[in-house]
């Protein structure tokens, strides 16, 4: 069985929010099919970002897939609001939901009509959650501790990417944190297929070339 294709998702956390519509248009022009939207509640992570109203503004401005990542203590309370605002995919953290409530959480996410995902912090072993991963549309492995953009990639997550890929040959595996030209070949070799690029994308002199190169998946020896 072949795994899903490689997709670069520009992370809007690193964009110029004063020019949001222009930034979304530029992502589309560069060849992006999806963008990544980080929602932080200043409780689950030490930062505060945006809510459904801004996602609604994004939806009015673009046809790109809006991949919404809820870094929140109580994500299920707000999941439907983000779906109603225009989120196409919603990912929640297993650390916020907990093992006892995970099946109900997945069911609630699915009931919104959005594609569903589970996210894992760098110190959470996804192998303990394989039963849950079998029920969702994507897996996100954080390659930094969530909260702020521009952090350094954590190599210790790489074996966990490989373990998830071995168990789930076709599941889209997303990586988020420190994903740039130096780490993309590594994580793709491990089995990642969804590459969240924040500062690496928005600071690149040729974002379209970055997307073409990353999605081609031909990096030489790694």
C-alpha positions as CSV (number, residue, x, y, z in Angstrom):
1,X,0.0,0.0,0.0
2,X,1.3,3.4,-0.9
3,X,1.1,6.3,1.6
4,X,-0.6,9.6,0.9
5,X,1.2,12.3,-1.2
6,X,3.4,15.0,0.4
7,X,1.6,18.3,1.0
8,X,3.1,21.5,2.3
9,X,0.8,23.5,4.6
10,X,1.9,27.1,5.1
11,X,1.3,27.9,8.8
12,X,-0.6,31.2,9.0
13,X,0.8,31.8,12.5
14,X,3.8,33.3,10.7
15,X,1.9,35.4,8.1
16,X,1.1,39.1,8.2
17,X,-2.4,39.2,9.7
18,X,-2.8,42.8,8.5
19,X,-2.7,41.4,5.0
20,X,-4.5,38.1,5.6
21,X,-6.5,38.0,2.4
22,X,-3.4,38.8,0.4
23,X,-1.3,36.2,2.3
24,X,-3.9,33.5,1.5
25,X,-4.0,34.5,-2.1
26,X,-0.2,34.3,-2.2
27,X,-0.3,30.8,-0.7
28,X,-2.7,29.7,-3.4
29,X,-0.5,31.3,-6.1
30,X,2.5,29.5,-4.8
31,X,0.8,26.2,-5.2
32,X,-0.5,25.5,-1.7
33,X,-3.7,23.5,-1.5
34,X,-4.0,23.7,2.3
35,X,-3.1,26.2,5.0
36,X,-2.5,25.4,8.7
37,X,-4.4,27.5,11.3
38,X,-3.0,27.3,14.9
39,X,-5.6,28.1,17.6
40,X,-4.1,28.6,21.1
41,X,-6.0,29.4,24.3
42,X,-3.2,30.7,26.6
43,X,-3.9,27.7,28.9
44,X,-3.1,24.5,27.1
45,X,-0.1,26.4,25.6
46,X,1.4,29.7,26.7
47,X,0.2,31.8,23.8
48,X,-3.1,33.2,22.6
49,X,-3.9,33.4,18.9
50,X,-7.3,33.5,17.2
51,X,-10.9,32.3,17.3
52,X,-13.8,31.3,14.9
53,X,-14.4,34.8,13.7
54,X,-10.9,35.0,12.1
55,X,-11.4,31.5,10.6
56,X,-14.7,32.8,9.2
57,X,-12.8,35.7,7.6
58,X,-10.3,33.3,6.1
59,X,-13.1,31.2,4.7
60,X,-14.5,34.2,2.9
61,X,-11.1,35.0,1.5
62,X,-10.0,31.6,0.1
63,X,-11.0,28.2,-1.2
64,X,-7.9,26.6,0.3
65,X,-8.4,23.8,2.7
66,X,-8.3,25.2,6.3
67,X,-6.6,22.8,8.5
68,X,-7.4,23.9,12.1
69,X,-5.2,22.8,15.0
70,X,-6.9,23.3,18.4
71,X,-4.2,23.7,21.0
72,X,-6.8,24.1,23.7
73,X,-7.7,22.7,27.1
74,X,-11.3,22.1,26.1
75,X,-11.2,21.7,22.3
76,X,-14.5,19.8,21.9
77,X,-16.4,22.8,23.4
78,X,-15.3,24.9,20.4
79,X,-14.9,22.3,17.6
80,X,-18.4,22.9,16.1
81,X,-17.9,26.7,16.1
82,X,-14.7,26.3,14.1
83,X,-16.4,23.9,11.7
84,X,-19.3,26.3,11.3
85,X,-16.7,29.1,10.7
86,X,-15.2,27.1,7.8
87,X,-12.7,24.7,9.1
88,X,-12.2,21.7,6.8
89,X,-10.1,19.7,9.1
90,X,-9.9,19.9,12.9
91,X,-7.1,18.3,15.0
92,X,-7.1,18.1,18.8
93,X,-4.5,17.1,21.2
94,X,-4.7,13.7,23.0
95,X,-3.1,15.4,26.0
96,X,-6.2,17.7,26.3
97,X,-8.7,14.9,25.8
98,X,-7.2,12.1,27.8
99,X,-7.4,8.3,27.2
100,X,-10.8,7.7,28.8
101,X,-12.6,10.3,26.7
102,X,-10.8,9.7,23.4
103,X,-13.4,7.6,21.6
104,X,-16.2,10.1,22.5
105,X,-13.9,13.0,21.4
106,X,-13.3,11.4,18.0
107,X,-17.1,10.8,17.6
108,X,-17.8,14.4,18.5
109,X,-15.2,15.6,16.0
110,X,-16.6,13.4,13.3
111,X,-20.2,14.7,14.0
112,X,-19.0,18.2,13.1
113,X,-18.5,17.1,9.5
114,X,-14.8,18.1,9.5
115,X,-11.9,15.7,8.8
116,X,-10.6,14.6,12.1
117,X,-7.0,14.5,13.5
118,X,-5.1,13.7,16.7
119,X,-2.0,15.6,17.7
120,X,0.8,14.5,20.0
121,X,3.3,16.6,21.9
122,X,7.0,15.6,21.6
123,X,6.9,13.7,24.9
124,X,3.7,11.7,24.2
125,X,4.2,8.3,22.6
126,X,1.7,7.8,19.8
127,X,2.2,4.1,20.0
128,X,0.0,4.1,23.1
129,X,-2.8,5.6,21.0
130,X,-2.9,3.3,18.0
131,X,-6.5,2.2,18.6
132,X,-7.5,5.9,18.4
133,X,-5.4,6.6,15.4
134,X,-7.2,3.9,13.5
135,X,-10.4,6.0,13.8
136,X,-9.1,9.4,12.5
137,X,-8.2,11.0,9.2
138,X,-4.7,12.3,10.1
139,X,-2.1,12.2,12.8
140,X,0.0,15.2,13.8
141,X,3.3,14.8,15.5
142,X,4.6,18.0,17.1
143,X,8.4,18.3,16.4
144,X,8.6,21.2,18.9
145,X,6.7,22.0,22.1
146,X,3.7,23.9,21.0
147,X,3.0,27.5,21.7
148,X,5.3,29.6,19.6
149,X,6.6,29.6,16.0
150,X,10.3,29.6,15.0
151,X,11.4,26.9,17.4
152,X,14.2,24.3,16.7
153,X,13.2,20.9,15.5
154,X,13.3,18.1,18.1
155,X,15.0,15.0,16.5
156,X,13.8,12.6,19.2
157,X,10.4,12.7,17.5
158,X,11.7,11.0,14.4
159,X,11.4,7.4,15.7
160,X,7.8,8.1,16.5
161,X,7.1,9.2,13.0
162,X,8.5,5.9,11.8
163,X,6.5,3.9,14.3
164,X,3.2,5.5,13.2
165,X,4.1,5.0,9.5
166,X,4.9,1.4,10.1
167,X,1.6,0.7,11.8
168,X,-0.5,2.9,9.4
169,X,0.9,2.8,5.8
170,X,-1.7,5.1,4.4
171,X,-2.5,7.5,7.2
172,X,-1.5,11.2,6.5
173,X,1.2,12.0,9.1
174,X,1.6,15.7,9.7
175,X,4.7,17.2,11.4
176,X,4.7,20.7,12.8
177,X,7.7,22.6,14.3
178,X,11.1,23.4,12.8
179,X,10.1,22.1,9.4
180,X,12.4,23.6,6.8
181,X,14.7,22.7,4.0
182,X,17.1,21.0,6.3
183,X,14.5,18.8,8.2
184,X,12.0,18.1,5.4
185,X,14.1,15.3,3.8
186,X,14.5,13.7,7.2
187,X,10.8,13.6,8.2
188,X,9.7,12.6,4.8
189,X,12.2,9.7,4.9
190,X,10.6,8.8,8.2
191,X,7.1,8.7,6.7
192,X,5.7,12.2,7.2
193,X,3.4,13.4,4.4
194,X,2.0,16.7,5.7
195,X,4.6,19.4,6.3
196,X,3.6,22.4,8.3
197,X,6.0,25.2,7.4
198,X,5.7,28.6,9.2
199,X,8.7,30.9,9.2
200,X,10.5,28.6,6.7
201,X,7.7,29.2,4.2
202,X,6.9,32.9,4.8
203,X,10.6,33.9,5.0
204,X,11.7,31.9,1.9
205,X,12.6,34.1,-1.1
206,X,10.7,31.7,-3.4
207,X,7.9,30.0,-1.5
208,X,6.6,28.4,-4.7
209,X,9.9,26.7,-5.3
210,X,9.9,25.5,-1.7
211,X,6.5,23.9,-2.2
212,X,7.5,22.3,-5.5
213,X,10.8,20.9,-4.1
214,X,9.2,19.6,-0.9
215,X,6.2,18.0,-2.6
216,X,8.4,16.3,-5.2
217,X,10.0,14.3,-2.5
218,X,13.3,13.9,-4.3
219,X,16.0,15.1,-1.9
220,X,18.9,12.7,-2.6
221,X,20.6,11.0,0.3
222,X,19.5,12.0,3.8
